[in-house]
Amino acid sequence: MVTRAIPSRDELFAILDRVKDPEVPAVSVVELGIVRDVAVTEAGVEVTITPTYSGCPAMREIESDIRDALAEHGLGPVEISVVYSPAWTTDWIGPAAKEKLEAYGIAPPGRVERDELVSIDRRARPVRCPFCKSGDTERKSEFGSTACKSIWFCRSCRQPFEEFKAI
Amino acid sequence: MNRAMSSPAFFEYLIRLGDDRLVLGHRLSEWCGHGPILEEDIALANISLDLIGEASLLLKLAASVEGQGRNEDTLAYFRDAIDFRNALMLELPKGDFGFTVVRQFLFSVYSLLQMDALQKSRNADLSGIAAKALKETRYHVRHSAQWVVTLGGGTDESNARAQQALNDLWRYTGELFVADDIDREVAASGDGVDPSTLEAAWREQVLPILQRAGLRVPDAGYMQGGGRGGRHTEHLGHMLSEMQILARSHPGASW
């Protein structure tokens, strides 16, 4: 048996930071806040994750990508536990990851508004076009190609684009 | 697992929560590829996905509370209509677009209030699922409410269709708020919420939107019920035959 140094928590996070979101490959599952914790235990590696949207079909692929990434470093067996509380929020996405999203062509999420009542009159906050940076944009639909995105249109450069919804 | 976790009432309660969302999620998925415009097709598929995702989490929790070796898939695909506990409103055929959005609105407001209250469940898993579902449901309420106002205030035809949908659906709304022994037991233990406590707030949110849409609220009359006890309309069996055929014809299939 080869004795390896037990990787630190930071090193484990660095390994998982290479696992990209399969639907938004510009950012990692660590940057999105999906990975809540990771630790080496006597039995192997324990990873704690939280789902983004209840029905996000990428979650299973993310789990298998996490296993593969750790296995590449000779770490395992991997035990993945899913926690639901606190509920995932886009407020966990840091400034660096938001810049990566914008560079990738997806407008990053703004701060989550804590509205208790649902107002149908609420105007969408202005979102900056990720391509030409104009603020002259309009929301076309609150629902986009994946659960986490909405559809926008830039009146300045006449391009449709997507926004990562604040939730 | 403590004694409270394996409570048969809590299992039953979770099945009701899960089945409501599974059945409506499936009905919405029937619009995929048939939406009136592309954005709406995508929106309905998104809402469907949220609901099926919520159902999956709730049924998974139900299976673990039951502790009989079942999981969310066996609960969804290997129960017959008589074992489903969804409210009848949710199993009715999708109808026209007006029917679909009016039903979505009536249910989404209900779900919003229910999930908001369930955030305080003493069961940590249910409280976490509710907190997540609440965020998603806000989008569902806003989207469906905007459509109700648009259709009600649109053309004579869109108004007539929305009004017809409301007339047809109203008699199914009462069932959402009927509390039985199961509800009272889980409310008393702090695991669940008594649905009858949600009705006043539901009317407070629903009625102004209907009024703004120019829709007349049907007179209170006979309310249809039975879904919570497994007494369903003929439509559920037909729906399940389509929803379950793959899992039953090819058990354990994966792709």
Interface residues (C-beta under 8 A of the other chain):
Chain A: P51 Y53 S54 G55 C56 P57 V83 Y84 S85 P86 A87 W88 T89 D115 V118 S119 I120 R122 K140 S141 E142 F143 G144 S145 A147 I151 K165 I167
Chain B: E39 E40 I42 A43 A45 N46 I47 L49 D50 L51 I52 G53 E54 S56 L57 L112 A124 D125 S127 G128 I129 A131 K132 A133 L134 K135 E136 R138 Y139 V141 R142 H143 A145 Q146 V149 Q205 I209
